[in-house]
Amino acid sequence: MAIFNKGDTMAKNTDATTIISIGSKITGEFNISAKLHVEGEIEGKIYSTNSISIGKTGIIKGELKANKLLVDGLFEGKVEVDLLEITKSGRIIGEIIIKDLIIDQGGVFEGTSTLKKKDASKKS
């Protein structure tokens, strides 16, 4: 397959994962369609149509909107997601706007929470 293929599927592949590795620190506004895993540090705004995970060494500070967020490290700021999961070593400080929330024993949430209304227009 050529690098510049007319039927390029890489740009359309939402199963791909972007990794911010330990020791990396980036700042800015990010629009992501792939999965994101953070072991380094991000400060800014993150908008995703996929899931985001913060590893044990990962830190995100700012605003985040995504389908799902798994926190095993630290998040400070405002989160708006359908599903938020905080593991036993995860910590969130700030505001959360969620449909569903899972906090493992030992996980920490300090702040305010708002429940999103579930879409009542969907019929089984």
Legacy VTK file of the C-alpha trace (Angstrom):
# vtk DataFile Version 3.0
C-alpha trace
ASCII
DATASET POLYDATA
POINTS 124 float
0.000 0.000 0.000
1.323 3.428 -0.898
1.702 6.144 1.744
-0.645 8.479 -0.129
-3.397 6.085 -1.097
-6.560 7.489 -2.662
-8.624 5.284 -0.352
-6.713 6.330 2.769
-8.323 4.552 5.710
-5.947 5.813 8.388
-7.708 9.164 8.727
-11.063 7.388 9.121
-9.899 4.785 11.650
-11.339 5.638 15.074
-9.820 2.473 16.603
-6.425 4.175 16.572
-5.024 5.481 19.868
-3.030 8.660 20.372
-0.591 8.335 23.288
0.909 11.229 25.234
3.850 9.525 26.899
5.370 10.074 30.312
7.591 13.158 30.380
5.604 14.923 27.639
3.849 18.187 28.453
1.601 19.832 25.881
-0.688 22.845 25.981
-3.481 23.949 23.674
-6.831 22.996 22.187
-7.263 19.492 20.798
-9.984 18.000 18.580
-9.551 14.235 18.523
-11.488 11.442 16.828
-9.115 8.633 17.867
-8.864 7.245 21.372
-6.478 9.192 23.626
-4.277 7.783 26.409
-2.339 10.218 28.588
0.677 9.269 30.707
2.233 12.738 30.402
0.578 16.110 31.003
-1.952 18.104 28.969
-3.216 21.579 29.802
-6.018 23.104 27.748
-9.233 22.047 26.030
-9.833 18.567 24.664
-12.818 17.707 22.471
-13.181 14.054 21.486
-15.777 11.903 19.767
-14.156 8.848 21.349
-12.824 7.701 24.723
-9.995 9.206 26.760
-7.961 7.518 29.478
-5.584 9.094 31.963
-2.907 6.659 33.139
-1.401 6.563 36.650
1.245 9.151 35.738
-1.115 11.186 33.557
-2.410 14.679 34.330
-5.001 16.709 32.436
-5.851 20.253 33.506
-8.567 22.203 31.734
-11.785 21.373 29.917
-12.661 17.993 28.435
-15.641 16.764 26.400
-15.757 13.144 25.228
-17.906 10.011 25.120
-16.018 8.278 27.935
-13.286 9.206 30.420
-11.299 6.709 32.490
-9.203 8.359 35.210
-6.329 6.426 36.767
-4.250 9.594 37.277
-5.333 13.220 37.872
-7.860 15.487 36.183
-8.417 19.087 37.271
-11.095 21.204 35.613
-14.421 20.646 33.876
-15.482 17.312 32.358
-18.514 16.572 30.207
-18.868 12.898 29.275
-21.482 10.191 28.964
-19.510 7.738 31.121
-16.942 8.707 33.754
-14.942 6.036 35.554
-12.531 6.861 38.375
-10.261 3.959 39.349
-8.845 3.326 42.822
-5.826 5.548 42.067
-7.786 8.134 40.052
-8.580 11.653 41.197
-10.842 14.372 39.791
-10.966 17.903 41.145
-13.565 20.180 39.584
-16.904 20.021 37.819
-18.349 16.938 36.142
-21.347 16.716 33.809
-22.176 13.053 33.255
-24.799 10.457 32.332
-23.138 7.598 34.234
-20.501 7.573 36.991
-18.379 4.759 38.406
-15.978 5.399 41.290
-13.874 2.471 42.487
-13.096 2.211 46.190
-10.179 4.581 46.807
-11.018 6.795 43.830
-11.427 10.506 44.633
-13.881 13.098 43.338
-13.823 16.615 44.800
-16.192 19.120 43.265
-19.652 19.489 41.785
-21.630 17.107 39.621
-24.540 17.477 37.227
-26.438 14.600 35.633
-27.072 14.834 31.889
-30.540 13.816 30.810
-30.568 10.478 29.067
-31.975 10.600 25.557
-35.642 9.713 26.027
-36.337 9.934 22.285
-34.533 6.628 21.594
-36.966 3.709 21.400
-36.063 0.057 21.834
LINES 1 125
124 0 1 2 3 4 5 6 7 8 9 10 11 12 13 14 15 16 17 18 19 20 21 22 23 24 25 26 27 28 29 30 31 32 33 34 35 36 37 38 39 40 41 42 43 44 45 46 47 48 49 50 51 52 53 54 55 56 57 58 59 60 61 62 63 64 65 66 67 68 69 70 71 72 73 74 75 76 77 78 79 80 81 82 83 84 85 86 87 88 89 90 91 92 93 94 95 96 97 98 99 100 101 102 103 104 105 106 107 108 109 110 111 112 113 114 115 116 117 118 119 120 121 122 123
